[in-house]
Amino acid sequence: MKSTSLFLIFLISLSLIINHSLAKSNFIKKCCTTTSYPKLCYYTLSPYEPEIKNNPKNLATKALTVALTTARSTNQAMVRLSKHRGLTPKEASALTDCTMAVSNSEAQLQRSIQEMSRPSSSAEKAVQASDVQTWTSTALTYAGTCMECFSGNDMNGNVKLIVRRQIDRLTQFTSIALALVNNSYGTRTKGHHHEHP
């Protein structure tokens, strides 16, 4: 009888743990449907469930952090690529402009993270929301600007393909972050989707 009771307690506890875990997982999945890349969003952010704790602000902040990390790695990749021999003058110039654009994107994402981590009163919330949304949107625009540097048929080569792969990744994560920022402040607009030439 005692062993049966212990087994029932174990099953109930296990059920509660599973339900709690599913609730956290469903929260992230539901929030990710507000983005232009729901699968990538969920795959990327679900490992951080313990930190996010069903909190929209925590989720948005984590998405911004992922975007910032991506911006930094993209910037490093652009710098390495710019040092390769065999670049045409146009490619070298485009990489310089692209690196600057990515650096600007990185700076805007950093500002957004810092602002979101700052406690705000009810009166300040609207201003904070506007600032974070503007900076994150600007970061997305800067990332898109990079590919504009490679417009033109004479730029269709391996360098452009490598850059596009890096920038697509950055724009996707920044778009996800913007959508989740909007969601955390009560705005349901999805992050912008950029088409590159």
Phi, psi and omega in degrees: 000316180296318180294325178295317179296318179297322179294319178296319178297319178298316180296319179296316179297317179298319179297318180296319179297315180296315180297321179294319179294319179295323179298317179295317180296318180293327178299310180295317181298318180295316179296324181292339177291346178277357181260168177280349182227068186300321181291314178297319179302308183293316181299322184282320189263340182300329177296344182261020181309315181299328179280327186285318174054046178054028182250118182302324180291317177299320180295315179296319180296319179294321178296320176296321179296319177297317179296319179296316177301319179294320178299318180295317180291326177294318178300315179298321179295321178295319180296316179298317182295324182292343181269355181289143176282156177094001177289141173285160178304322179294319179295317180298317179295317180296320179295323177298313179294321181295317179299320178294319179297317179293322176299319177295320177299315178302316181296321180292321177295320178299318178298318181298315180297315180298319181290320180292332180279351181275125177300138180227146177281171178301322181292330183271348188300318182296320179292317179298316180300315180298317180297310183295318179296318180296314182293320180291320176297321178295322177300319179294319178297316179300318179298318178294328179299328181303314183290336177296334178293341183253019179288152181109141183297331181288356179255004182280090180211190183297324180298314180298320180297318180295315180296316181301319179300317180291315184289323177302317179297316180294316181294325178295313180291325179289323176298317177299314181299317180297316179298320181285330172296312178302317180297320183292335179259008175089013177252125189266009182293135178286154175297149182293148176251120183262134173256126182263147178291000000 
